[in-house]
Amino acid sequence: MPDLSLLSDDELRERRIALSQSLTAAADLIPTPSPSFFEKLQRDIEAAAAEWIARRS
């Protein structure tokens, strides 16, 4: 891998654009979780917080 500090501004810009496009394409492949996933996540966070508070008391 070349030393990025040796690249010109244009070369860095091209690499940043290419990486951005790759990440966007990869993100499009990941399905959006269902609302129930977020609801369960919220319950799990609340339960963990309650347990942590109970242990501190």
PyMOL Python script that loads the backbone (N, CA, C, O; Angstrom):
from pymol import cmd

cmd.read_pdbstr("""\
ATOM      1  N   MET A   1       0.852  -1.177   0.000  1.00  0.00           N
ATOM      2  CA  MET A   1       0.000   0.000   0.000  1.00  0.00           C
ATOM      3  C   MET A   1       0.899   1.241   0.000  1.00  0.00           C
ATOM      4  O   MET A   1       1.811   1.349   0.820  1.00  0.00           O
ATOM      5  N   PRO A   2       0.650   2.143  -0.887  1.00  0.00           N
ATOM      6  CA  PRO A   2       1.498   3.338  -0.953  1.00  0.00           C
ATOM      7  C   PRO A   2       1.258   4.252   0.244  1.00  0.00           C
ATOM      8  O   PRO A   2       0.200   4.236   0.873  1.00  0.00           O
ATOM      9  N   ASP A   3       2.263   5.033   0.524  1.00  0.00           N
ATOM     10  CA  ASP A   3       2.150   6.031   1.584  1.00  0.00           C
ATOM     11  C   ASP A   3       1.168   7.102   1.118  1.00  0.00           C
ATOM     12  O   ASP A   3       1.431   7.806   0.143  1.00  0.00           O
ATOM     13  N   LEU A   4       0.047   7.225   1.805  1.00  0.00           N
ATOM     14  CA  LEU A   4      -0.994   8.163   1.388  1.00  0.00           C
ATOM     15  C   LEU A   4      -0.523   9.612   1.434  1.00  0.00           C
ATOM     16  O   LEU A   4      -1.068  10.471   0.740  1.00  0.00           O
ATOM     17  N   SER A   5       0.477   9.877   2.243  1.00  0.00           N
ATOM     18  CA  SER A   5       0.978  11.259   2.314  1.00  0.00           C
ATOM     19  C   SER A   5       1.713  11.658   1.035  1.00  0.00           C
ATOM     20  O   SER A   5       1.969  12.840   0.807  1.00  0.00           O
ATOM     21  N   LEU A   6       2.052  10.673   0.202  1.00  0.00           N
ATOM     22  CA  LEU A   6       2.753  10.963  -1.051  1.00  0.00           C
ATOM     23  C   LEU A   6       1.793  11.200  -2.210  1.00  0.00           C
ATOM     24  O   LEU A   6       2.221  11.590  -3.297  1.00  0.00           O
ATOM     25  N   LEU A   7       0.498  10.969  -1.990  1.00  0.00           N
ATOM     26  CA  LEU A   7      -0.485  11.131  -3.060  1.00  0.00           C
ATOM     27  C   LEU A   7      -0.888  12.601  -3.200  1.00  0.00           C
ATOM     28  O   LEU A   7      -0.882  13.366  -2.236  1.00  0.00           O
ATOM     29  N   SER A   8      -1.228  12.956  -4.407  1.00  0.00           N
ATOM     30  CA  SER A   8      -1.696  14.321  -4.654  1.00  0.00           C
ATOM     31  C   SER A   8      -3.133  14.466  -4.142  1.00  0.00           C
ATOM     32  O   SER A   8      -3.798  13.475  -3.839  1.00  0.00           O
ATOM     33  N   ASP A   9      -3.595  15.703  -4.053  1.00  0.00           N
ATOM     34  CA  ASP A   9      -4.975  15.950  -3.622  1.00  0.00           C
ATOM     35  C   ASP A   9      -5.968  15.267  -4.557  1.00  0.00           C
ATOM     36  O   ASP A   9      -6.967  14.709  -4.102  1.00  0.00           O
ATOM     37  N   ASP A  10      -5.699  15.308  -5.861  1.00  0.00           N
ATOM     38  CA  ASP A  10      -6.598  14.662  -6.835  1.00  0.00           C
ATOM     39  C   ASP A  10      -6.627  13.154  -6.639  1.00  0.00           C
ATOM     40  O   ASP A  10      -7.690  12.537  -6.715  1.00  0.00           O
ATOM     41  N   GLU A  11      -5.465  12.554  -6.386  1.00  0.00           N
ATOM     42  CA  GLU A  11      -5.419  11.101  -6.164  1.00  0.00           C
ATOM     43  C   GLU A  11      -6.168  10.724  -4.885  1.00  0.00           C
ATOM     44  O   GLU A  11      -6.892   9.729  -4.852  1.00  0.00           O
ATOM     45  N   LEU A  12      -5.990  11.511  -3.857  1.00  0.00           N
ATOM     46  CA  LEU A  12      -6.723  11.248  -2.605  1.00  0.00           C
ATOM     47  C   LEU A  12      -8.223  11.394  -2.805  1.00  0.00           C
ATOM     48  O   LEU A  12      -9.004  10.592  -2.293  1.00  0.00           O
ATOM     49  N   ARG A  13      -8.623  12.416  -3.547  1.00  0.00           N
ATOM     50  CA  ARG A  13     -10.037  12.631  -3.834  1.00  0.00           C
ATOM     51  C   ARG A  13     -10.606  11.440  -4.605  1.00  0.00           C
ATOM     52  O   ARG A  13     -11.705  10.979  -4.296  1.00  0.00           O
ATOM     53  N   GLU A  14      -9.881  10.940  -5.596  1.00  0.00           N
ATOM     54  CA  GLU A  14     -10.335   9.778  -6.382  1.00  0.00           C
ATOM     55  C   GLU A  14     -10.492   8.552  -5.490  1.00  0.00           C
ATOM     56  O   GLU A  14     -11.470   7.814  -5.612  1.00  0.00           O
ATOM     57  N   ARG A  15      -9.541   8.333  -4.600  1.00  0.00           N
ATOM     58  CA  ARG A  15      -9.621   7.181  -3.684  1.00  0.00           C
ATOM     59  C   ARG A  15     -10.814   7.325  -2.738  1.00  0.00           C
ATOM     60  O   ARG A  15     -11.519   6.352  -2.467  1.00  0.00           O
ATOM     61  N   ARG A  16     -11.034   8.541  -2.240  1.00  0.00           N
ATOM     62  CA  ARG A  16     -12.157   8.771  -1.327  1.00  0.00           C
ATOM     63  C   ARG A  16     -13.486   8.514  -2.029  1.00  0.00           C
ATOM     64  O   ARG A  16     -14.388   7.911  -1.448  1.00  0.00           O
ATOM     65  N   ILE A  17     -13.612   8.965  -3.271  1.00  0.00           N
ATOM     66  CA  ILE A  17     -14.843   8.749  -4.041  1.00  0.00           C
ATOM     67  C   ILE A  17     -15.057   7.256  -4.290  1.00  0.00           C
ATOM     68  O   ILE A  17     -16.168   6.749  -4.135  1.00  0.00           O
ATOM     69  N   ALA A  18     -13.987   6.557  -4.678  1.00  0.00           N
ATOM     70  CA  ALA A  18     -14.099   5.117  -4.943  1.00  0.00           C
ATOM     71  C   ALA A  18     -14.505   4.363  -3.679  1.00  0.00           C
ATOM     72  O   ALA A  18     -15.351   3.469  -3.725  1.00  0.00           O
ATOM     73  N   LEU A  19     -13.903   4.725  -2.565  1.00  0.00           N
ATOM     74  CA  LEU A  19     -14.243   4.064  -1.308  1.00  0.00           C
ATOM     75  C   LEU A  19     -15.685   4.358  -0.919  1.00  0.00           C
ATOM     76  O   LEU A  19     -16.399   3.464  -0.465  1.00  0.00           O
ATOM     77  N   SER A  20     -16.111   5.586  -1.089  1.00  0.00           N
ATOM     78  CA  SER A  20     -17.483   5.963  -0.773  1.00  0.00           C
ATOM     79  C   SER A  20     -18.478   5.161  -1.606  1.00  0.00           C
ATOM     80  O   SER A  20     -19.495   4.695  -1.091  1.00  0.00           O
ATOM     81  N   GLN A  21     -18.183   5.003  -2.888  1.00  0.00           N
ATOM     82  CA  GLN A  21     -19.075   4.239  -3.767  1.00  0.00           C
ATOM     83  C   GLN A  21     -19.109   2.775  -3.357  1.00  0.00           C
ATOM     84  O   GLN A  21     -20.168   2.148  -3.389  1.00  0.00           O
ATOM     85  N   SER A  22     -17.954   2.221  -2.969  1.00  0.00           N
ATOM     86  CA  SER A  22     -17.899   0.824  -2.532  1.00  0.00           C
ATOM     87  C   SER A  22     -18.710   0.621  -1.262  1.00  0.00           C
ATOM     88  O   SER A  22     -19.452  -0.353  -1.137  1.00  0.00           O
ATOM     89  N   LEU A  23     -18.564   1.553  -0.317  1.00  0.00           N
ATOM     90  CA  LEU A  23     -19.295   1.427   0.939  1.00  0.00           C
ATOM     91  C   LEU A  23     -20.792   1.585   0.732  1.00  0.00           C
ATOM     92  O   LEU A  23     -21.587   0.897   1.372  1.00  0.00           O
ATOM     93  N   THR A  24     -21.177   2.486  -0.155  1.00  0.00           N
ATOM     94  CA  THR A  24     -22.601   2.680  -0.446  1.00  0.00           C
ATOM     95  C   THR A  24     -23.177   1.418  -1.073  1.00  0.00           C
ATOM     96  O   THR A  24     -24.273   0.988  -0.711  1.00  0.00           O
ATOM     97  N   ALA A  25     -22.448   0.825  -2.007  1.00  0.00           N
ATOM     98  CA  ALA A  25     -22.919  -0.406  -2.655  1.00  0.00           C
ATOM     99  C   ALA A  25     -23.033  -1.531  -1.629  1.00  0.00           C
ATOM    100  O   ALA A  25     -23.995  -2.299  -1.661  1.00  0.00           O
ATOM    101  N   ALA A  26     -22.079  -1.636  -0.733  1.00  0.00           N
ATOM    102  CA  ALA A  26     -22.115  -2.680   0.293  1.00  0.00           C
ATOM    103  C   ALA A  26     -23.292  -2.451   1.245  1.00  0.00           C
ATOM    104  O   ALA A  26     -23.976  -3.398   1.633  1.00  0.00           O
ATOM    105  N   ALA A  27     -23.521  -1.203   1.615  1.00  0.00           N
ATOM    106  CA  ALA A  27     -24.624  -0.896   2.536  1.00  0.00           C
ATOM    107  C   ALA A  27     -25.971  -1.228   1.910  1.00  0.00           C
ATOM    108  O   ALA A  27     -26.904  -1.619   2.610  1.00  0.00           O
ATOM    109  N   ASP A  28     -26.074  -1.073   0.597  1.00  0.00           N
ATOM    110  CA  ASP A  28     -27.335  -1.387  -0.081  1.00  0.00           C
ATOM    111  C   ASP A  28     -27.656  -2.878  -0.018  1.00  0.00           C
ATOM    112  O   ASP A  28     -28.813  -3.261  -0.187  1.00  0.00           O
ATOM    113  N   LEU A  29     -26.656  -3.725   0.221  1.00  0.00           N
ATOM    114  CA  LEU A  29     -26.865  -5.166   0.292  1.00  0.00           C
ATOM    115  C   LEU A  29     -27.387  -5.614   1.654  1.00  0.00           C
ATOM    116  O   LEU A  29     -27.902  -6.722   1.798  1.00  0.00           O
ATOM    117  N   ILE A  30     -27.248  -4.744   2.647  1.00  0.00           N
ATOM    118  CA  ILE A  30     -27.652  -5.098   4.006  1.00  0.00           C
ATOM    119  C   ILE A  30     -29.112  -4.685   4.205  1.00  0.00           C
ATOM    120  O   ILE A  30     -29.452  -3.509   4.072  1.00  0.00           O
ATOM    121  N   PRO A  31     -29.966  -5.651   4.522  1.00  0.00           N
ATOM    122  CA  PRO A  31     -31.379  -5.305   4.703  1.00  0.00           C
ATOM    123  C   PRO A  31     -31.592  -4.454   5.959  1.00  0.00           C
ATOM    124  O   PRO A  31     -30.862  -4.583   6.942  1.00  0.00           O
ATOM    125  N   THR A  32     -32.579  -3.604   5.908  1.00  0.00           N
ATOM    126  CA  THR A  32     -32.941  -2.792   7.071  1.00  0.00           C
ATOM    127  C   THR A  32     -33.657  -3.686   8.079  1.00  0.00           C
ATOM    128  O   THR A  32     -34.607  -4.385   7.726  1.00  0.00           O
ATOM    129  N   PRO A  33     -33.205  -3.667   9.330  1.00  0.00           N
ATOM    130  CA  PRO A  33     -33.870  -4.500  10.336  1.00  0.00           C
ATOM    131  C   PRO A  33     -35.330  -4.089  10.516  1.00  0.00           C
ATOM    132  O   PRO A  33     -35.706  -2.941  10.280  1.00  0.00           O
ATOM    133  N   SER A  34     -36.128  -5.042  10.934  1.00  0.00           N
ATOM    134  CA  SER A  34     -37.543  -4.778  11.161  1.00  0.00           C
ATOM    135  C   SER A  34     -37.724  -3.940  12.423  1.00  0.00           C
ATOM    136  O   SER A  34     -36.827  -3.887  13.264  1.00  0.00           O
ATOM    137  N   PRO A  35     -38.884  -3.280  12.562  1.00  0.00           N
ATOM    138  CA  PRO A  35     -39.145  -2.504  13.783  1.00  0.00           C
ATOM    139  C   PRO A  35     -39.050  -3.359  15.049  1.00  0.00           C
ATOM    140  O   PRO A  35     -38.645  -2.865  16.100  1.00  0.00           O
ATOM    141  N   SER A  36     -39.422  -4.642  14.953  1.00  0.00           N
ATOM    142  CA  SER A  36     -39.359  -5.492  16.141  1.00  0.00           C
ATOM    143  C   SER A  36     -37.918  -5.677  16.621  1.00  0.00           C
ATOM    144  O   SER A  36     -37.683  -5.852  17.817  1.00  0.00           O
ATOM    145  N   PHE A  37     -36.963  -5.639  15.709  1.00  0.00           N
ATOM    146  CA  PHE A  37     -35.558  -5.726  16.090  1.00  0.00           C
ATOM    147  C   PHE A  37     -35.191  -4.554  17.005  1.00  0.00           C
ATOM    148  O   PHE A  37     -34.558  -4.738  18.045  1.00  0.00           O
ATOM    149  N   PHE A  38     -35.597  -3.350  16.601  1.00  0.00           N
ATOM    150  CA  PHE A  38     -35.278  -2.164  17.390  1.00  0.00           C
ATOM    151  C   PHE A  38     -36.029  -2.141  18.712  1.00  0.00           C
ATOM    152  O   PHE A  38     -35.506  -1.660  19.717  1.00  0.00           O
ATOM    153  N   GLU A  39     -37.254  -2.659  18.716  1.00  0.00           N
ATOM    154  CA  GLU A  39     -38.022  -2.736  19.958  1.00  0.00           C
ATOM    155  C   GLU A  39     -37.346  -3.682  20.947  1.00  0.00           C
ATOM    156  O   GLU A  39     -37.231  -3.373  22.133  1.00  0.00           O
ATOM    157  N   LYS A  40     -36.901  -4.837  20.453  1.00  0.00           N
ATOM    158  CA  LYS A  40     -36.201  -5.795  21.322  1.00  0.00           C
ATOM    159  C   LYS A  40     -34.880  -5.201  21.789  1.00  0.00           C
ATOM    160  O   LYS A  40     -34.511  -5.357  22.953  1.00  0.00           O
ATOM    161  N   LEU A  41     -34.179  -4.535  20.916  1.00  0.00           N
ATOM    162  CA  LEU A  41     -32.925  -3.897  21.295  1.00  0.00           C
ATOM    163  C   LEU A  41     -33.152  -2.885  22.418  1.00  0.00           C
ATOM    164  O   LEU A  41     -32.381  -2.830  23.376  1.00  0.00           O
ATOM    165  N   GLN A  42     -34.206  -2.093  22.296  1.00  0.00           N
ATOM    166  CA  GLN A  42     -34.526  -1.107  23.335  1.00  0.00           C
ATOM    167  C   GLN A  42     -34.836  -1.800  24.659  1.00  0.00           C
ATOM    168  O   GLN A  42     -34.374  -1.358  25.711  1.00  0.00           O
ATOM    169  N   ARG A  43     -35.615  -2.881  24.616  1.00  0.00           N
ATOM    170  CA  ARG A  43     -35.933  -3.624  25.848  1.00  0.00           C
ATOM    171  C   ARG A  43     -34.659  -4.198  26.473  1.00  0.00           C
ATOM    172  O   ARG A  43     -34.478  -4.139  27.689  1.00  0.00           O
ATOM    173  N   ASP A  44     -33.779  -4.750  25.637  1.00  0.00           N
ATOM    174  CA  ASP A  44     -32.521  -5.315  26.138  1.00  0.00           C
ATOM    175  C   ASP A  44     -31.653  -4.238  26.786  1.00  0.00           C
ATOM    176  O   ASP A  44     -31.042  -4.472  27.828  1.00  0.00           O
ATOM    177  N   ILE A  45     -31.601  -3.075  26.176  1.00  0.00           N
ATOM    178  CA  ILE A  45     -30.818  -1.965  26.740  1.00  0.00           C
ATOM    179  C   ILE A  45     -31.404  -1.531  28.071  1.00  0.00           C
ATOM    180  O   ILE A  45     -30.669  -1.310  29.034  1.00  0.00           O
ATOM    181  N   GLU A  46     -32.712  -1.409  28.130  1.00  0.00           N
ATOM    182  CA  GLU A  46     -33.368  -1.010  29.374  1.00  0.00           C
ATOM    183  C   GLU A  46     -33.153  -2.052  30.465  1.00  0.00           C
ATOM    184  O   GLU A  46     -32.930  -1.694  31.621  1.00  0.00           O
ATOM    185  N   ALA A  47     -33.216  -3.331  30.116  1.00  0.00           N
ATOM    186  CA  ALA A  47     -33.005  -4.395  31.100  1.00  0.00           C
ATOM    187  C   ALA A  47     -31.561  -4.381  31.602  1.00  0.00           C
ATOM    188  O   ALA A  47     -31.314  -4.547  32.797  1.00  0.00           O
ATOM    189  N   ALA A  48     -30.617  -4.183  30.696  1.00  0.00           N
ATOM    190  CA  ALA A  48     -29.208  -4.128  31.095  1.00  0.00           C
ATOM    191  C   ALA A  48     -28.946  -2.921  31.986  1.00  0.00           C
ATOM    192  O   ALA A  48     -28.187  -3.015  32.951  1.00  0.00           O
ATOM    193  N   ALA A  49     -29.568  -1.788  31.670  1.00  0.00           N
ATOM    194  CA  ALA A  49     -29.407  -0.587  32.496  1.00  0.00           C
ATOM    195  C   ALA A  49     -29.993  -0.813  33.883  1.00  0.00           C
ATOM    196  O   ALA A  49     -29.387  -0.432  34.885  1.00  0.00           O
ATOM    197  N   ALA A  50     -31.161  -1.428  33.945  1.00  0.00           N
ATOM    198  CA  ALA A  50     -31.796  -1.700  35.235  1.00  0.00           C
ATOM    199  C   ALA A  50     -30.933  -2.650  36.065  1.00  0.00           C
ATOM    200  O   ALA A  50     -30.771  -2.453  37.269  1.00  0.00           O
ATOM    201  N   GLU A  51     -30.384  -3.669  35.427  1.00  0.00           N
ATOM    202  CA  GLU A  51     -29.517  -4.612  36.141  1.00  0.00           C
ATOM    203  C   GLU A  51     -28.260  -3.909  36.658  1.00  0.00           C
ATOM    204  O   GLU A  51     -27.826  -4.156  37.784  1.00  0.00           O
ATOM    205  N   TRP A  52     -27.681  -3.042  35.841  1.00  0.00           N
ATOM    206  CA  TRP A  52     -26.487  -2.314  36.230  1.00  0.00           C
ATOM    207  C   TRP A  52     -26.784  -1.402  37.422  1.00  0.00           C
ATOM    208  O   TRP A  52     -25.993  -1.322  38.361  1.00  0.00           O
ATOM    209  N   ILE A  53     -27.925  -0.719  37.378  1.00  0.00           N
ATOM    210  CA  ILE A  53     -28.326   0.178  38.484  1.00  0.00           C
ATOM    211  C   ILE A  53     -28.562  -0.649  39.745  1.00  0.00           C
ATOM    212  O   ILE A  53     -28.159  -0.239  40.833  1.00  0.00           O
ATOM    213  N   ALA A  54     -29.210  -1.807  39.615  1.00  0.00           N
ATOM    214  CA  ALA A  54     -29.481  -2.657  40.773  1.00  0.00           C
ATOM    215  C   ALA A  54     -28.187  -3.156  41.397  1.00  0.00           C
ATOM    216  O   ALA A  54     -28.097  -3.259  42.620  1.00  0.00           O
ATOM    217  N   ARG A  55     -27.202  -3.461  40.599  1.00  0.00           N
ATOM    218  CA  ARG A  55     -25.915  -3.933  41.135  1.00  0.00           C
ATOM    219  C   ARG A  55     -25.174  -2.816  41.861  1.00  0.00           C
ATOM    220  O   ARG A  55     -24.437  -3.084  42.810  1.00  0.00           O
ATOM    221  N   ARG A  56     -25.355  -1.588  41.436  1.00  0.00           N
ATOM    222  CA  ARG A  56     -24.682  -0.452  42.073  1.00  0.00           C
ATOM    223  C   ARG A  56     -25.344  -0.069  43.380  1.00  0.00           C
ATOM    224  O   ARG A  56     -24.718   0.568  44.227  1.00  0.00           O
ATOM    225  N   SER A  57     -26.601  -0.445  43.557  1.00  0.00           N
ATOM    226  CA  SER A  57     -27.350  -0.049  44.763  1.00  0.00           C
ATOM    227  C   SER A  57     -27.006  -0.939  45.942  1.00  0.00           C
ATOM    228  O   SER A  57     -27.542  -0.750  47.035  1.00  0.00           O
TER     229      SER A  57
END
""", "prot")
cmd.dss("prot")
cmd.show_as("cartoon", "prot")
cmd.util.cbc("prot")
cmd.orient("prot")
